[in-house]
Amino acid sequence: VWKALEMFSAFFKCPLLGGEMAERELNAVESEFELNKKDDECRLSQVMSATCGMDENAPIMGKKYEKEGDESGSGEKKPFHPFAKFAWGNMNSLKTEPESNGVNVMEELRQFYHAHYYARNMRLVVLAGYELDEIQRRVVQHFRDVPANPRILNGEANSNGNNDSENSLNATITNLHPYKLPFHP
């Protein structure tokens, strides 16, 4: 259990965001996409996604909405549903298309990681057959170096991510307080 906890914590402290590892993960995602795209449940999910309002030409409940940027209509925009987004990734959506549009995929991945993977944005649940004090000690040991705040704010380095000693100390303080469940004393 402790080795797995140590390995899991490394994903958040120092992920392997290098080109070779990302390429391997991208190939794994592509393989999974190809394997599952003929599955009936996946196909049904994709049909439902496609009919959730992505196409501005399709009426909803018999009502026609204006296209994005169209000034001549009723002024009412088609409602957006989060399920209408492409829920899967594949080589085309994650690499080919972005790169053809001039997007540096690896840089975007790093920025996303730095902006969203921090302790205050996460919750950890550990279930193990050990005393609670021992579990807490190990969790603190392995997760205390996960930054409490985002490393990047609005594309800029967070002040806590600077290399001066005062801010470096602040960057390693994490949110390791117990989470109280509403039904738990």
N, C-alpha and C positions, 0 to 999 in steps of 0.2 A: 504494500500500500504506500509506504513512504517513498520508495523509488518512483512509483507512478506519480505521486504528488509533486516530487521534485521535477520530473520531466514535464508535467503539465504546467507548472509555474514558469518554466523556461519559455513557453510559448508567449507569455505576457511580458517577460523581462528582456529577453534577447532573441526574438524570432529570427529564423533563417529566411531573410527576405532577399537572398541573392538570386541571381538570374537562373542558375541551374536548379535550385530547389523550387522556385516559382514555375519554371518550365515543367518540372516533373509533376507538380500539382495541377498545372493547366492540362497536361496530358491525361491525368487521372480524371479530371472533370470532364474532358472531352469523351473519354472512354465510357464514363457513367452516363453521359448524355446520349451517346450512340446506343448503349445497351438498353436504356429505358424509354427511348422515344417511341418505340412500338408497343409499349405497355399500355393496355386499355385505360387504366386509371390515370396515367400521365397524359395520355391523349385527351381524355375527358377534361382534365384540369386545364390543359392548354386551350381547348375550345371554350371553356368557361371564361378563362382569362381574356381571350380574344373578343368575347361578346360582352365584356364589362364596360364598354364605352371607349375603347382606344380609337376606334374609327369614327371621326366626327361626322361622317356622312350617314351613319346608321342611326335611325331614330330610336329613341327610348320611349316606350309606352306611347307610340304614335306621334311623339313630339319631335319636331326638327329643330336642331340647335345650330347656331352659326359656327363657322370655322374660326380657328384661331386667327386673330388679326383682321377679321371681316368687320368692317364698320357699318355695313348697311342693314344688318339684321336687327333682331329684337334686343340685342345687347345681352342676352342670356347665354352663358357658356355651358357646354355640356358638363354634367357632374363627373368628377373623376373618382374612381374606386381603386384603392391600392392593389386589389387583386388583378387589375388590368395590366400590371407590369409583367414583363418577361421574368418568370420566376426561376428559370434555370440559367446556367451559364454554359457556354461551349466555346470552342476555339475561336469561332467567328465573333461572338459577342464580347468575349473577354480580351481578345488580342488583335485579330485581323481588322475589325471595324475601327476600334480606337486608334490603332497605329496608322491606319489609312487617313484618319482625321487629324493626324499630328499629335496624338496624345501619347505621352511617355507612360506606359502602363505601370512599369516598376516604380516610377516616381509617384504616381497616383496611389499605388498600393502602400508605399511607405507613408505618404501623407495621411491616408485613411487610418493606418495603424496608429500613427502618432496622435491623431486627433480624437480617436474613439476608444482606444484600448488603454484605459487607466482605471485605477481602483474604485474611484467614486462612481464609475459607470458600470460596475460589475457586482455580482453577488456570487459567493462560493458556498457550496454545500458539500460537506464531507461526511460520508457515512462509513464508519469503520468500527470494528469490534475492539476498540481500545477505550481507555478512560478519557473523559472529556478534556481533562487538563493536558494529557499527552497529545491529543488531536490538536488542541489549540496551540500548544507549543510548536508542533510541527508546521501547522499552517502559517503561523507568524514567521517561523524560520524560513520557509520557502517563498512566502508571498510579500514579505516586508519591503522588498526592493521594487515592487510594482509601483510606478509613480501614482501619486494620488490624483494629480491633475493632468489634463492633456499636455503633451509635449509640444503641440503646435496649435495655435489659436488663429483662425482666419488666415491660414497659410503662413503665419509668422511663428518663429520659435517662441515658446512660452518663456517668460522670464525665469521660471523655475528650472528651465532646461539649460541655463547658462552654466559655464564651467567655473564660476567663482565659488569659493567654498561656502559662503552663506546660502546661496541659491541651490547649490548641489545638495546641501543638507535637506532643504525643503523639498527637493524633488523626490527624495526617497521616503518621505513620510506618507504612509498609506492609511486608508480607511479600514482598519481591522476591528472595528467595534462590532459586537454581536448584533445580529438583526433579530429584533423581537417580532414574533408572529402575533397577529391580533388575538389568536385563541390560545396562546402559550403564555403562562405567567412570567 
